[in-house]
Amino acid sequence: MPWTFEIVATASFTEGPVWTGDALLFTDIPNSRIMRFDPASGSCEEYRTGTNQANGLTRDADGRLYGCEAGGRRVVRYLDDGVDVICDTFQGTPLNEPNDVVVDAAGSIWFTDPKYGVTEHAKDLDHDSVYRADPKNGGWTITRVTFDTTRPNGLIVTPDRKTLYVAQSEYGEGNPRELRAYPILDNGSVGDYDVLHNFYPHRGVDGMRLDEDLNIVATAGWEDSGPGPMVYVFAPNGRVLETHPIPGRPTNCCFGDSDLQSLYVTNADGNLYRARTHRKGLA
């Protein structure tokens, strides 16, 4: 049965939803701010401003908040009185426009760095890649993980740190739009990917999360072509388990509410949507 999505908050161009335990944080990219939606009261207020067009957000095991500041070309950890810059260059060259970010079970930070044109600056790197930042001696070591991605977008690292899912989402004729699964090897590098789903020539995955059964819940599609804007549920082998139509162009999603059975979806139309589901998010 299709999920019923309701609008619970409105901003400009919404992204980066993350559940904090009692509220939903999400980014309002054009206005460089993070919003906080309180499901108990229904209120939505500014949580943080001056975020340099932040896009993806995530939290680590200690509840600390991280963001991809596309306009600032950096990945940061938000502090009460500022930010801790995790990464803003690779081998001395400025990043493109960090897009989405996750923290794995070992505390390493994985992020995508495409160049979609959020800012007008020239592209300094000659590649759009996935990176991993590993904590070391109070700082971070930055490793390039993928060498075959163009415009990587959403990503997931499985709890066992064995699989990296990447949304390969480059638009234009002939460019791949795929949901990929990379095996993570013992040395931290990745092996050859499997294509779990090919969306070409339509809009592919933007953001995604895991449910408690390790299925992939992903936002994809648009009104311009194909089956339209949709929330997909994929089994780990790529089999499509469910599809749920949604208005606009969905950008990202996460499970929330006290039982983690509500799916919150951000959208290019500026709305934050919520649907009660029979699935439960991965805690």
Secondary structure, DSSP 8 states (H G I E B T S, - for coil): -----EEEEE-SSEEEEEE-SS-EEEEEGGGTEEEEEETTTTEEEEEEE--SSEEEEEE-TT--EEEEETTTTEEEEEETTEEEEEESEETTEE-S----EEE-TTS-EEEEE---SSS-S---SS--EEEEEEEETTEEEEEE--SS-SSEEEEEE-TTS-EEEEEEE--STT--EEEEEEEB-TTS-B---EEEEE-TTS--EEEEEEBTT--EEEEEEETTEEEEEEEEEE-TTS-EEEEEE-SS-EEEEEEESTTS-EEEEEETTSEEEEEE-S--B--
